[in-house]
Amino acid sequence: MPISKIAIGNPSEFGKADALKAALAEFISMLIFVFAGQGSGMAYNKLTDNGSATPAGVVAASLSHAFALFVAVSVGANISGGHVNPAVTFGAFIGGHITLIRGLLYWIAQLLGSVVACLLLKFATGGLETSAFSLSSGVGASNALVFEIVMTFGLVYTVYATAVDPKKGDIGIIAPIAIGFIVGANILAGGAFDGASMNPAVSFGPAVVSWTWTNHWVYWAGPLIGSAIAAVVYELFFIPQSNYEELPVAEY
């Protein structure tokens, strides 16, 4: 059972050089990702004079997030594992691939990276609004919660299949692009309904800078629930427990 491999870790991890380097890598990767993803939305609003969303705008958001996440995961993979998402870190914790202490360090770095990216965007654009994630007209919190659970399940399941599974072999090479693709595809599916976050940190930065917290809980609860389900399902059914290989954090 995945639950049996959960580890709290040692508080001394907060001061270890490798853990701090990994957290810094997560901070930088998140900054790169949010700056490009959130920035593309701000650029769209400027070009359309804050016009209503269009299919072209959703496609642009999908591409910018897919490309940026591919890069953000790639540049962090050899240092922190390239999580770039508190939900991915939570899924790794549930599966026993990262300790709680290191996971909290990652979360702090990821949240700070998102906030700093949004502050930089606000400054660089002359004070344009960094819009918080919100629900579209006719979409309730329960609808959005299901969207976030299912989309994040797909994301974390992809992470497990391409980056965590000890049997992954050469397919691990394409992990960053596969992860970017599933996020881009999910934005095409859910972007028009709730913004398709799948990432609590991506939602947190704009919420802090714009100080908008309406339905913000959805963008934490949905991704964390979806991540936990994906981790448990993959660990139980697809990773043989008899010959399970514990992966170092740096490899994931």
URNORPE-V141298 format. One record per pair of residues at least 24 apart in sequence whose ideal C-beta (glycine too) atoms are under 8 Angstrom apart, sorted by the first residue. I is the first residue (numbers start at 0). J is the second residue. D is the distance in Angstrom with one decimal. If there is no record, write none. Layout:
((I:J:D) (I:J:D))
//
This chain:
((0:234:7.8) (0:235:7.2) (1:93:5.7) (1:94:5.0) (1:95:6.2) (1:230:6.2) (1:231:5.5) (1:234:3.9) (1:235:6.9) (2:93:7.6) (3:95:7.7) (4:94:6.8) (4:95:2.6) (4:245:7.9) (5:92:6.7) (5:93:6.9) (5:95:5.7) (5:99:7.6) (6:95:6.4) (6:98:4.6) (6:99:7.0) (7:98:6.4) (7:99:4.8) (7:100:6.7) (8:98:2.9) (8:99:5.6) (8:100:3.5) (8:101:5.9) (9:98:7.8) (9:100:6.5) (10:100:6.2) (12:98:6.7) (12:100:4.5) (12:101:5.4) (12:104:7.0) (13:100:6.6) (13:104:6.3) (17:249:7.6) (18:101:5.6) (18:104:5.8) (19:104:7.8) (20:78:6.1) (20:79:7.9) (21:78:5.8) (21:79:3.8) (21:80:7.6) (21:101:7.3) (21:104:7.6) (21:105:7.2) (21:248:6.9) (21:249:7.4) (22:79:7.2) (22:104:4.7) (22:105:6.2) (22:107:7.1) (22:108:4.0) (23:108:6.9) (24:74:7.7) (24:75:4.5) (24:78:3.8) (24:79:4.2) (24:81:7.9) (25:75:6.4) (25:79:4.9) (25:82:6.2) (25:83:6.8) (25:105:5.1) (25:108:4.2) (25:109:5.3) (25:112:6.8) (26:108:4.1) (26:109:7.2) (26:111:5.9) (26:112:4.2) (26:115:7.8) (27:74:7.5) (27:75:7.3) (27:112:6.9) (28:71:4.1) (28:72:7.1) (28:74:6.1) (28:75:4.0) (28:79:7.5) (28:81:6.4) (28:83:4.7) (28:112:7.2) (29:71:7.1) (29:83:5.7) (29:108:7.2) (29:109:4.8) (29:112:3.1) (29:113:5.5) (29:116:7.1) (29:200:5.9) (30:112:4.3) (30:113:7.7) (30:115:5.8) (30:116:4.6) (30:119:7.8) (31:67:6.5) (31:70:6.4) (31:71:4.9) (31:74:7.3) (31:116:7.9) (32:64:7.7) (32:67:4.9) (32:68:5.7) (32:70:7.9) (32:71:4.1) (32:83:5.6) (32:116:7.8) (32:201:7.5) (33:112:6.8) (33:113:4.8) (33:116:3.8) (33:117:6.6) (33:200:7.5) (33:201:6.0) (33:204:5.6) (34:67:8.0) (34:116:4.3) (34:119:6.5) (34:120:6.3) (35:63:5.7) (35:64:7.7) (35:66:7.3) (35:67:3.6) (36:60:7.4) (36:63:5.7) (36:64:4.5) (36:67:5.5) (36:68:7.9) (36:201:6.8) (37:116:6.6) (37:117:6.1) (37:120:5.9) (37:129:6.0) (37:201:7.8) (37:204:7.2) (37:205:6.2) (38:63:7.9) (38:120:5.4) (39:63:3.7) (39:64:7.7) (40:130:6.7) (41:120:6.2) (41:124:5.9) (41:127:5.4) (41:128:7.7) (41:129:6.9) (41:130:7.8) (44:127:7.3) (44:128:7.9) (44:130:7.6) (45:124:7.5) (45:127:6.8) (52:191:6.8) (57:186:6.9) (57:187:6.4) (57:190:4.7) (57:191:6.0) (58:187:7.1) (60:186:5.7) (60:190:5.9) (61:183:4.4) (61:184:7.4) (61:186:4.2) (61:187:4.9) (61:190:6.9) (62:183:6.5) (64:179:7.8) (64:182:5.6) (64:183:6.0) (64:186:5.8) (65:179:4.4) (65:180:6.0) (65:182:5.9) (65:183:3.0) (65:186:7.8) (66:179:6.8) (67:179:7.9) (68:175:7.8) (68:178:6.3) (68:179:4.4) (68:182:5.3) (68:183:7.9) (69:175:5.1) (69:176:5.2) (69:178:7.3) (69:179:3.5) (70:175:7.8) (72:174:7.2) (72:175:4.1) (72:178:5.5) (72:179:7.0) (73:175:4.3) (76:174:7.6) (76:175:6.7) (77:249:6.9) (78:249:6.9) (79:105:7.0) (79:248:7.4) (79:249:7.5) (80:162:7.6) (80:248:5.7) (80:249:6.5) (80:250:6.9) (80:251:4.1) (81:162:8.0) (81:175:6.8) (82:109:7.4) (83:109:7.1) (83:198:7.8) (84:109:7.1) (84:154:7.6) (84:197:7.3) (84:198:4.5) (84:199:7.8) (84:200:6.6) (84:201:7.7) (84:222:7.7) (85:109:5.5) (85:110:7.3) (85:198:7.2) (85:199:4.7) (85:200:5.4) (85:222:7.5) (85:223:7.7) (86:151:5.3) (86:154:7.4) (86:155:6.5) (86:197:6.8) (86:198:6.2) (86:199:6.3) (86:222:3.8) (86:223:5.8) (86:225:7.1) (86:226:4.1) (87:154:7.4) (87:155:6.1) (87:158:5.6) (87:226:6.8) (89:223:5.5) (89:226:5.0) (89:227:6.7) (89:230:7.9) (90:155:4.3) (90:158:6.9) (90:159:7.3) (90:226:4.0) (90:227:6.8) (90:229:6.0) (90:230:4.0) (91:163:7.3) (91:230:7.5) (91:248:8.0) (91:251:6.3) (93:226:7.4) (93:227:5.3) (93:230:4.1) (93:231:6.5) (93:234:7.8) (94:159:7.4) (94:163:6.8) (94:230:4.6) (94:233:7.4) (94:234:5.0) (95:234:8.0) (95:245:7.4) (96:163:6.3) (96:245:7.8) (96:246:5.8) (96:248:6.9) (96:251:5.6) (97:248:5.3) (97:251:7.7) (101:248:6.5) (106:200:7.9) (109:200:4.3) (110:199:7.9) (110:200:5.2) (110:203:5.4) (110:204:7.5) (112:200:7.0) (112:204:7.9) (113:200:4.4) (113:201:6.2) (113:203:5.5) (113:204:3.1) (113:205:7.9) (114:203:7.0) (114:204:4.7) (114:207:5.2) (114:208:6.8) (115:204:7.9) (116:204:6.0) (117:204:4.2) (117:205:5.5) (117:207:7.2) (117:208:4.2) (118:208:6.0) (121:208:5.9) (128:209:6.1) (129:204:7.3) (129:205:4.6) (129:208:4.7) (129:209:5.6) (130:205:6.1) (130:209:6.6) (131:202:7.3) (131:205:4.6) (131:206:4.5) (131:209:5.0) (131:211:3.8) (131:212:7.6) (131:213:7.7) (131:215:7.4) (132:193:6.9) (132:194:4.2) (132:196:5.3) (132:201:7.9) (132:202:4.7) (132:205:6.8) (132:206:7.4) (132:215:7.7) (132:218:5.6) (133:193:7.7) (133:194:6.8) (133:211:7.6) (133:213:6.6) (133:214:7.0) (134:192:7.4) (134:193:5.3) (134:214:5.7) (134:217:7.6) (135:191:6.3) (135:192:5.4) (135:193:6.8) (138:192:5.0) (138:193:6.0) (140:214:5.4) (140:217:5.5) (142:192:7.1) (142:193:7.7) (143:192:6.8) (143:193:3.9) (143:214:6.9) (143:217:4.9) (143:221:7.0) (144:217:5.3) (144:220:6.3) (144:221:4.9) (145:221:7.7) (146:189:4.7) (146:192:5.8) (146:193:5.4) (146:195:7.3) (146:221:7.0) (147:189:7.9) (147:193:6.9) (147:196:6.5) (147:197:6.6) (147:217:6.2) (147:218:6.6) (147:220:7.6) (147:221:2.4) (147:222:5.6) (147:225:6.5) (148:221:4.9) (148:222:7.9) (148:224:5.1) (148:225:4.1) (148:228:7.3) (149:225:6.6) (150:185:4.2) (150:188:7.1) (150:189:5.5) (150:195:6.1) (150:197:5.0) (150:221:8.0) (150:225:6.9) (151:197:4.7) (151:221:6.4) (151:222:4.2) (151:223:7.9) (151:224:7.8) (151:225:3.3) (151:226:5.5) (151:229:7.4) (152:225:4.0) (152:226:7.5) (152:228:5.5) (152:229:4.7) (153:181:5.6) (153:185:6.3) (153:225:8.0) (153:229:7.8) (154:178:7.0) (154:181:5.4) (154:182:6.1) (154:185:6.9) (154:197:5.3) (154:225:7.7) (154:226:7.9) (154:229:7.8) (155:225:6.7) (155:226:4.5) (155:229:3.8) (155:230:6.3) (156:229:4.3) (156:232:7.2) (156:233:6.2) (157:181:4.7) (159:229:6.5) (159:230:6.8) (159:233:4.1) (159:234:7.9) (159:237:7.7) (160:233:7.1) (160:237:7.8) (162:251:5.6) (163:233:7.5) (163:246:6.6) (163:251:5.5) (164:233:7.4) (164:237:6.7) (164:238:6.1) (165:238:6.9) (165:243:7.0) (165:244:4.2) (165:246:6.7) (166:238:7.9) (193:217:7.1) (196:221:7.9) (196:222:6.8) (197:222:5.6) (197:225:7.8) (198:222:6.3) (199:223:7.2))
//
